[in-house]
Amino acid sequence: MSEQKPLLIIAAGGTGGHMFPAQALAERMLRAGWRVKLSTDARGARYTGGFPHSVEIEQVASSTFARGGFVSKIFVPLRILGGVVAASFRMLRDKPAVVVGFGGYPSIPAMAAAWILRRPRMIHEQNGVLGRVNRLFAKRVDVVACGTWPTALPDGVEGIHTGNPVRGTVRERAGAGYITPGPYPMSLLVIGGSQGARILSDVVPAAIALLPEALLMHLRVAHQARAEDGERVAMFYADHGIPAEVEAFFQDVPARISEAQLVISRAGASSVADISVIGRPAILIPFAAAAGDHQSANARGLAEAGGAIVIPESKLTAEVLAEQILSVMDTEEGARRMAEASLSVSRPEAAQDLQKLVEELAQRPDTKRGVI
């Protein structure tokens, strides 16, 4: 009888920022001959459509103090404890070689169970500032992998810069040839996260409408807007004669990034990684209410390299944004340099580096011992 394949348990929350790099690692480990399970809660399970079918989805109970009323919050610790107990029993039945957490409250049960059972474990932080859950486990894991560099870490914790893993559909377009702006059909892509993207719907269409007619006549816009904003955004573009696709979610974002002359985006870690791996000029508008202002930290490396222009929300107006759009779209050589700079700070091998850390961790004789 052949030896059973080693098991990797990936623990991740229910947002694209957590799930996309988790998916990238899952794809890589499956190709390396591992079994992969994803541990998440019911909310996170809704975001698993892109994972390979051979990844087993394990739902565990978890919760967050960030939502719900007083009574609901009273029961949060009990729900999390129930999830930890369930995850522990599952690990006893099928021992993981390594457990990797990508953050979010749904990752707590599996990471806590791995600590209790002394399984090899590590976390991957996508942002330049540790999220609450990863901060909790940073001193209780064997490895802290960092997607953004530098990442602010607790005293005594050393991080390893891996970059943020990108999905296979992004890697396929890594370094795709860039068509600079010119007197021919051009694409401008607008993407925003699920939180706080309304300001993009308020300001971006108005900014585009301020662009010179000579540019607008060649421009087509793809704008990802929240469902409740979609109709008014689409109507604004139509009323101003601007060809635009407006959707709540684009399934083919990597393809759209590769076709774009310019990307206007929030500065979520996954978005920044996708933009840099494909290599496109960007205007980044960090979400002002992000915990620890981590989106500003995410944008810093790309901006310092010259691949992105960063506009804080406090300074975002239609006039300011229009001026910055024009500075990119009206300068062929400048746009090319931005694309090259963006590509220069990319880490397309991030998933491969994470895979190596997982394989090395599986061979280590011991793990850290601490107290949660």
Sequence and secondary structure as in RCSB ss.txt:
>XXXX:A:sequence
MSEQKPLLIIAAGGTGGHMFPAQALAERMLRAGWRVKLSTDARGARYTGGFPHSVEIEQVASSTFARGGFVSKIF
VPLRILGGVVAASFRMLRDKPAVVVGFGGYPSIPAMAAAWILRRPRMIHEQNGVLGRVNRLFAKRVDVVACGTWP
TALPDGVEGIHTGNPVRGTVRERAGAGYITPGPYPMSLLVIGGSQGARILSDVVPAAIALLPEALLMHLRVAHQA
RAEDGERVAMFYADHGIPAEVEAFFQDVPARISEAQLVISRAGASSVADISVIGRPAILIPFAAAAGDHQSANAR
GLAEAGGAIVIPESKLTAEVLAEQILSVMDTEEGARRMAEASLSVSRPEAAQDLQKLVEELAQRPDTKRGVI
>XXXX:A:secstr
      EEEEE  SSHHHHHHHHHHHHHHHHTT EEEEEE HHHHTT TTS TTSEEEE     TTSS HHHHHT
HHHHHHHHHHHHHHHHHHS  SEEEE  SGGGHHHHHHHHHTT  EEEEE SSB  HHHHHHGGGSSEEEESSSS
 B  TT  EEE      HHHHTTTT       SS EEEEEE  SSSTHHHHHHHHHHHHTS HHHHTTEEEEEE 
 HHHHHHHHHHHHHTT  EEEES  TTHHHHHHH SEEEE   HHHHHHHHHHT  EEE   TTSGGGHHHHHHH
HHHHHTSEEE  GGG  HHHHHHHHHHHHT HHHHHHHHHHHHHT  TTHHHHHHHHHHHHHT S       
